[in-house]
Amino acid sequence: MKELYENPLITRYASRQMAAVFSDDHKFKTWRKLWIALAESEKELGLEITDAQIDELKRHAEDINYDVADQQEKLVRHDVMAHVHAYGVQCPAAKPIIHLGATSCFVGDNTDLIVMFEALGFVENKLVSVIDNLAKFALVYKDMPALGFTHFQPAQLTTVGKRATLWIQDLLMDLEQIKTVRHNYRLRGAKGTTGTCASFLSLFDGDTQKVRALDEAVCRKMGFASSYAVTGQTYPRKFDTIVLNALSLVAQSAYKFSNDLRLLQNLKEIEEPFEKNQIGSSAMAYKRNPMRSERMGALCRFVLSMPINAAVTASTQWFERTLDDSANKRLVIPQSFLAVDAVLNLYLNITSGLVVYENVISNHIMQELPFMATETILMEAVKRGGDRQELHERIRQYSMQAAERVKMHGDSNNLLDLIKTDDAFQLSAVEIDGLLDPGAFTGCASVQTQDFIESHVAPVLKEHENSLGIKGDVSV
């Protein structure tokens, strides 16, 4: 029996890959990479740091002595200083220059930014694979007529593929935002305790050019082009809101898809995958509940609630910084990414195995098509010499009779039968049936789908072709 709470984002939903990005091991190894980058840059700019000291730091960049760090943190109640101490134990020659001139946020904040950048990359790649799945689906079903809905009431026909393009377009907008965030990405850099670089200015004997060069060099060594021009002790906490807003966009799109699919599954038109041994209900053995879509919605709702948390944190930071952000960030940032990762796993899984019931879709069309076809019938009858106003009134009366028959008595829609027996329309039954091809009522849906995939989706897939094909595993 498990006696302690375990986060279900880790144990049930998110991928191990995303969980590893936010692991302590990845965080502390990144700290050491930053300390190495700082020491190298300081040496290159003239400080008395030897190659032997840097080589020593590099030899122990990966083999973190956690036992020493944990023991020291219990003593000093400071995680950064505990790890400085532990690194120094392993690197006695380099001990005097570890963290030289830096503040805790040099490793803490820069690492947080690096981790979020990597996590956004994983989100971007999975998002593109979902788009790829949906694009293939859209092309397969671009010509298949389907009943459109506005207000969840029957409306003009669309196609199954055209509807999928609406899901794709949402995701393309999300992808654009994530790519924008990553394109404009900056580190905190090496700014000192309150962002004034005072400690580094002292180390370089008042040489502001070297201070600026140090900041640039550290960023470059860590793989980034620049840092924020000015900071307090931390990078601007507003940036966390920007990141979580981007994740929220993904959740909004996925939530809409999950709701659409749940409605379609109720209509028995399209279903999410359902495995051979899967149980839909503990009581009702016949049920095929949309478990994946429902879970997607639940996780999306969680993600949607996170940006406001980051916004409050950003707006309540005092002057150069307060520490009431720290415990909050440890929860909000990782769990938002883990939840979005889980959502995209579900999205990938569902879109790789959607089940389409063509006969049901066709039956639903034919239940409503008589109403939609009346305008076409009216125009054709007028061409034969009929009075437009008189025929319009007849159709109105017949439509009301047919609607009452369907709604009040549960019978079939007999609107066309009523029109066929009325000589005023001057159309034979065969001629009327010939006007009822569903494909003639879908407008430009098929062409729009083809054009959209070729013009807007294909270039994105080409750009990300090396990262396509990600699978979405659902463990439970």
HELIX and SHEET records of a PDB file:
HELIX    1   1 PRO A    8  PRO A    8  1                                   1    
HELIX    2   2 LEU A    9  TYR A   13  3                                   5    
HELIX    3   3 ARG A   16  VAL A   21  1                                   6    
HELIX    4   4 ASP A   24  GLU A   44  1                                  21    
HELIX    5   5 ASP A   51  ARG A   59  1                                   9    
HELIX    6   6 TYR A   66  VAL A   76  1                                  11    
HELIX    7   7 ASP A   79  GLN A   90  1                                  12    
HELIX    8   8 LYS A   95  ILE A   97  5                                   3    
HELIX    9   9 SER A  104  VAL A  140  1                                  37    
HELIX   10  10 VAL A  160  HIS A  183  1                                  24    
HELIX   11  11 ALA A  198  LEU A  203  1                                   6    
HELIX   12  12 THR A  208  LYS A  221  1                                  14    
HELIX   13  13 LYS A  238  ASN A  266  1                                  29    
HELIX   14  14 MET A  291  LEU A  304  1                                  14    
HELIX   15  15 MET A  306  SER A  315  1                                  10    
HELIX   16  16 LEU A  323  ASP A  325  5                                   3    
HELIX   17  17 SER A  326  THR A  351  1                                  26    
HELIX   18  18 GLU A  358  LYS A  383  1                                  26    
HELIX   19  19 ARG A  388  HIS A  409  1                                  22    
HELIX   20  20 LEU A  415  LYS A  420  1                                   6    
HELIX   21  21 ASP A  423  PHE A  425  5                                   3    
HELIX   22  22 ALA A  429  GLY A  434  1                                   6    
HELIX   23  23 PRO A  438  PHE A  441  5                                   4    
HELIX   24  24 ALA A  445  PHE A  452  1                                   8    
HELIX   25  25 ILE A  453  VAL A  457  3                                   5    
HELIX   26  26 ALA A  458  GLU A  463  1                                   6    
HELIX   27  27 GLU A  465  SER A  467  5                                   3    
SHEET    1   A 2 PRO A 145  THR A 150  0                                        
SHEET    2   A 2 GLN A 153  THR A 159 -1                                        
SHEET    1   B 2 ILE A 270  GLU A 271  0                                        
SHEET    2   B 2 VAL A 355  VAL A 356 -1                                        
END                                                                             
